[in-house]
Amino acid sequence: MADQSGKTEKATEQKRRDERKKGNIFQSKDITSAVTLLACVFVLRIAGSFLYTSLRDIVTKGSLSVSFSGNLSPKTASLLFTDAVVSFLKLFAPVAAVSVAATVVLTGIQTRFKFTGSLLAPKFSRLNPAQGFTKMFSGKSLVELLKSLIKLVVILVVVYTEIQSRLSQVASLPMTDVESALFWTAGAAYAVMMKIALLMVVFGAADFMYQWWSYERSIRMTKQEVKEELKRSEGDPQIRSRIKEVQRRMATMRMMRAVAKADVVVRNPTHYAVALKYDPDKDFAPMVVAKGKDYLALRIIREAEKHNIYITENKPLARGLYEAVDLNCYIPEEFYKAVAEIIAYLYKIKNKTIPR
């Protein structure tokens, strides 16, 4: 469907941020439920002895044993019921805490702990029967139904297999004491729950991959959408071109002002021009303050003539400096000798002492 509508491009980072703001975040509820179930099974296994002891104390020493003493009034019954509820809540509080914590952490990791209030806002479109009927028979709903059926069948097969393998032991339970029967039942229940939890983790991992694929497919973009987003994020190409042109013009103006302070311009004869400046008190080598090719070279030469800057023609040196040295950088050692000869001649004609 996405390919037919032209959405063949991966979503950009901006598109992903926009989707997250709207609450459209990739997550797998199956992997969350599976890991939460597995964590609860582990807690029950670790705290099994404690749970059994606590339940026995509630039955034999607590409110439940008192209820059969014969002196039971409505007020006493209310108190006993409250005490029993509190006892059971305390008993299973660790399991509930682990379940809530695992759900919150796993959901938060998948959603990057992003809370979107817009999802809580009422939408009357959700009450539209036609839209609800369409969703019931959508491809996504059918996939979810198929997943649920597969999980149900697998769970039933696991339970049936476990029961079949333990039928001989079930037959002997009436001949054992109550405590042994309870321990056996708890062990059998743990084995079944552990197998179911591990299978749910496998299903959850598969669902995680499917949900990732489905989400990436749903947020794909057309080539035109990518171009428009690029235009919005970086600006109109014509405006960017205009800005670059202005920046180049300003850089050229600054460079031309630097020519007026140069000591010498090396030319070739009109194709390349490089302006050098050397202050023996500050610089360890001559610096390129302006350089240009063709038309820009002619502008540098004219600017140098306007300010009576010494101009010399040296074709290999002019081209070498232009290609090897960046603007406002010192010349490398390979050009020292050739440039030193020019500066020595310049100081000679200006009756200055050559710096050493």
C-alpha positions in Angstrom: 0.0 0.0 0.0 2.8 2.4 0.9 4.7 1.6 -2.2 1.6 2.2 -4.4 1.1 5.6 -2.8 4.7 6.6 -3.6 6.0 6.4 0.0 9.3 4.7 -0.7 11.7 6.8 1.3 12.8 6.2 4.9 11.5 8.7 7.4 13.8 11.6 8.2 14.7 12.6 11.8 12.3 15.5 11.7 9.5 13.2 10.6 10.3 10.9 13.5 10.3 13.8 16.0 7.0 15.0 14.7 5.5 11.5 15.0 6.7 11.2 18.6 5.1 14.5 19.4 1.8 13.2 18.1 2.2 10.1 20.2 2.9 7.8 17.3 5.7 5.8 18.9 7.0 2.4 18.1 6.4 -0.2 20.8 5.5 -3.8 21.3 2.9 -4.6 24.0 3.5 -8.3 23.6 7.2 -8.1 24.6 6.2 -5.9 27.6 3.5 -8.4 28.7 5.8 -11.4 28.2 8.8 -10.0 30.2 6.4 -8.8 32.9 4.9 -12.3 33.2 8.4 -13.9 33.3 9.4 -11.5 36.1 6.3 -12.4 38.1 7.0 -16.1 37.7 10.5 -15.6 39.0 9.2 -13.7 42.0 6.7 -16.4 42.8 9.4 -19.0 42.5 11.8 -17.1 44.8 9.1 -16.1 47.3 7.2 -19.5 47.1 8.1 -20.7 50.6 7.3 -17.3 52.1 3.9 -17.2 50.4 3.0 -20.7 51.6 4.0 -19.9 55.2 2.1 -16.6 55.1 -1.0 -18.2 53.7 -0.9 -21.0 56.3 -0.6 -18.5 59.1 -3.5 -16.6 57.8 -5.7 -19.7 57.6 -4.6 -21.4 60.9 -3.7 -18.4 63.1 -5.3 -15.4 61.6 -8.8 -14.1 60.9 -10.0 -17.1 58.9 -9.6 -19.5 61.8 -11.4 -17.1 64.2 -14.4 -16.9 61.8 -15.2 -20.5 62.6 -15.2 -20.0 66.4 -18.9 -19.6 66.5 -19.0 -16.0 68.0 -19.4 -14.2 64.7 -21.3 -10.9 64.6 -21.8 -8.5 61.7 -19.2 -6.1 63.2 -16.7 -8.9 63.8 -17.3 -10.3 60.3 -16.5 -6.8 58.8 -13.3 -6.6 60.8 -12.3 -10.1 59.9 -13.0 -9.4 56.2 -10.9 -6.2 56.3 -8.1 -8.0 58.1 -8.1 -10.8 55.6 -8.0 -8.4 52.6 -5.2 -6.4 54.1 -3.2 -9.6 54.8 -3.7 -10.9 51.2 -2.7 -7.4 49.8 0.5 -7.4 51.9 1.2 -11.0 50.8 0.9 -10.3 47.1 2.2 -6.7 47.1 5.7 -7.8 45.9 4.3 -9.5 42.9 2.1 -6.6 42.0 5.0 -4.1 42.5 7.3 -6.2 40.2 4.5 -6.4 37.6 3.9 -2.6 37.6 7.6 -1.8 37.7 8.4 -4.1 34.8 5.5 -2.7 32.7 6.5 0.9 33.4 10.2 0.3 32.6 9.7 -1.7 29.4 7.1 0.7 28.1 9.3 3.7 29.0 12.3 2.2 27.3 10.3 1.6 24.1 8.7 5.1 24.1 11.8 6.9 25.5 9.6 7.9 28.5 7.7 10.3 26.2 4.4 11.3 27.6 1.9 12.8 25.1 -1.1 14.5 26.6 -2.9 14.8 23.3 -3.6 11.0 23.3 -5.8 11.6 26.5 -7.9 14.2 24.8 -11.4 13.0 23.9 -11.9 12.3 20.1 -15.5 12.0 19.0 -14.3 10.3 15.8 -13.6 7.2 18.0 -17.3 6.9 18.6 -18.1 6.7 14.9 -19.5 3.1 14.4 -18.5 3.1 10.7 -14.9 3.9 11.5 -14.9 1.3 14.3 -16.3 -1.3 12.0 -13.6 -0.5 9.4 -10.9 -0.9 12.0 -12.3 -4.3 13.1 -11.6 -5.7 9.6 -8.4 -3.8 8.9 -5.2 -5.7 8.1 -3.7 -4.7 11.5 -6.7 -6.1 13.4 -6.6 -9.3 11.5 -2.9 -9.7 12.2 -3.6 -9.1 15.9 -6.4 -11.7 15.9 -4.1 -14.2 14.2 -1.4 -13.6 16.8 -3.9 -14.0 19.7 -5.2 -17.3 18.2 -1.7 -18.7 17.8 -0.8 -17.8 21.4 -4.0 -19.3 22.7 -3.4 -22.6 20.8 0.2 -22.7 22.0 -0.8 -22.1 25.7 -3.5 -24.8 25.5 -1.0 -27.3 24.0 1.5 -26.5 26.8 -1.1 -27.0 29.5 -2.5 -30.2 27.9 1.0 -31.6 27.5 1.9 -30.9 31.1 -1.3 -32.4 32.5 -0.8 -35.5 30.3 2.7 -36.0 31.6 1.6 -35.7 35.3 -1.7 -37.7 35.2 -0.1 -40.6 37.0 1.1 -38.3 39.8 -2.3 -36.6 40.0 -3.9 -40.0 40.7 -1.7 -40.5 43.8 -2.3 -37.1 45.3 -5.3 -38.2 47.4 -3.0 -40.6 49.2 -0.6 -37.9 50.3 -0.9 -35.3 53.0 -2.2 -31.8 52.3 1.1 -30.0 52.5 2.8 -32.4 50.1 -0.1 -32.1 47.7 0.1 -28.3 47.9 3.8 -28.3 47.2 3.3 -30.6 44.2 0.6 -28.5 42.8 2.7 -25.3 43.2 5.6 -27.0 41.5 3.4 -28.2 38.6 1.9 -24.7 38.3 5.3 -23.1 38.3 6.6 -25.4 35.5 3.5 -24.6 33.4 3.8 -20.9 34.0 7.5 -20.9 33.3 7.0 -22.6 29.9 4.2 -20.3 29.0 6.3 -17.2 30.0 9.3 -18.4 27.9 7.1 -19.0 24.9 5.5 -15.6 25.4 9.0 -14.0 25.4 9.7 -15.7 22.0 6.3 -14.4 20.7 7.1 -11.0 22.2 10.5 -10.9 20.4 8.8 -11.8 17.1 6.1 -9.2 17.7 8.8 -6.6 18.5 10.4 -7.1 15.1 7.0 -7.1 13.4 6.0 -3.8 15.2 9.3 -2.2 14.2 8.8 -3.2 10.6 5.2 -2.0 10.6 6.1 1.3 12.2 8.9 2.0 9.8 6.6 1.2 6.9 3.8 3.4 8.2 6.0 6.6 8.6 7.7 6.3 5.2 7.7 9.4 3.0 7.4 10.2 -0.6 10.3 11.8 -2.5 8.4 15.1 -2.7 7.8 15.1 1.1 11.5 14.6 1.7 12.4 17.5 -0.7 9.8 19.8 1.0 11.1 18.9 4.5 14.7 19.5 3.4 13.6 22.8 2.0 11.9 23.7 5.3 14.8 22.7 7.4 17.6 24.2 5.3 15.7 27.0 3.6 14.8 27.6 0.0 17.6 26.8 -2.4 17.4 30.2 -4.1 17.6 31.9 -0.7 20.5 29.8 0.3 22.2 30.6 -3.0 21.6 34.3 -2.5 23.0 34.2 1.1 26.2 32.4 -0.2 26.6 35.0 -2.9 26.4 37.8 -0.4 28.9 36.0 1.8 31.3 35.6 -1.1 30.9 39.2 -2.0 31.6 40.3 1.6 34.6 38.0 1.8 36.0 39.4 -1.5 35.6 43.0 -0.2 37.5 42.1 3.0 40.2 40.5 0.9 40.5 43.6 -1.3 40.9 45.7 1.7 43.7 43.4 2.8 45.5 44.0 -0.5 46.0 47.6 0.4 48.2 46.4 3.4 50.1 43.8 1.5 53.9 44.1 0.8 53.9 42.4 -2.6 51.6 40.8 -5.2 52.9 37.8 -7.2 51.2 37.4 -10.5 51.0 34.9 -13.5 50.6 37.3 -15.4 46.8 37.7 -15.3 45.5 34.1 -14.5 46.7 34.0 -10.9 47.5 36.7 -8.3 48.7 36.2 -4.7 49.2 39.1 -2.2 51.7 38.5 0.5 52.3 40.4 3.8 55.3 40.0 6.1 55.9 41.7 9.4 59.3 40.6 10.8 58.3 41.6 14.3 55.1 39.5 14.4 55.3 36.9 11.6 57.7 33.9 11.3 57.0 33.7 7.6 55.1 35.7 4.9 51.3 35.3 5.0 48.9 35.1 2.1 46.3 37.9 2.6 44.6 37.7 -0.8 44.5 35.4 -3.7 42.5 35.0 -6.9 42.2 33.5 -10.3 41.2 35.1 -13.6 38.8 38.0 -13.0 39.5 38.0 -9.3 43.3 38.0 -10.0 42.8 41.1 -12.2 40.9 42.8 -9.4 43.7 42.1 -6.9 46.3 43.5 -9.4 44.2 46.7 -9.9 43.8 47.1 -6.2 47.5 46.7 -5.7 48.3 49.3 -8.4 45.8 51.7 -6.8 47.7 51.5 -3.5 51.2 51.3 -5.1 51.8 47.8 -3.9 54.9 46.1 -5.5 53.8 43.6 -8.2 56.1 41.0 -9.6 55.6 38.3 -12.2 56.5 34.8 -11.3 54.3 32.2 -13.0 55.3 29.0 -11.1 55.4 30.8 -7.8 52.1 32.5 -8.3 50.3 29.3 -9.3 52.1 27.3 -6.5 51.1 29.7 -3.8 47.5 29.9 -5.1 47.0 26.1 -5.0 49.0 25.3 -1.9 48.3 28.0 0.6 44.9 28.9 2.1 43.9 32.5 2.7 45.3 34.1 5.8 47.8 31.3 6.2 51.6 31.4 6.3 53.5 30.0 3.3 55.1 26.6 3.7 58.9 26.1 3.9 59.1 25.0 0.2 58.3 28.6 -0.9 60.7 30.4 1.5 63.6 30.7 -0.9 61.6 32.1 -3.8 59.6 34.5 -1.6 62.8 35.6 0.3 64.4 36.7 -2.9 61.4 38.9 -3.8 61.2 40.4 -0.3 65.0 41.0 -0.4 64.7 42.8 -3.7 61.7 44.8 -2.3 63.6 45.9 0.8 66.5 46.8 -1.5 64.5 49.1 -3.7 62.9 50.7 -0.7 66.3 51.2 1.0 65.3 49.1 4.0 67.4 46.7 6.0 66.6 43.1 5.2 65.4 41.4 8.3 67.3 38.4 9.6 
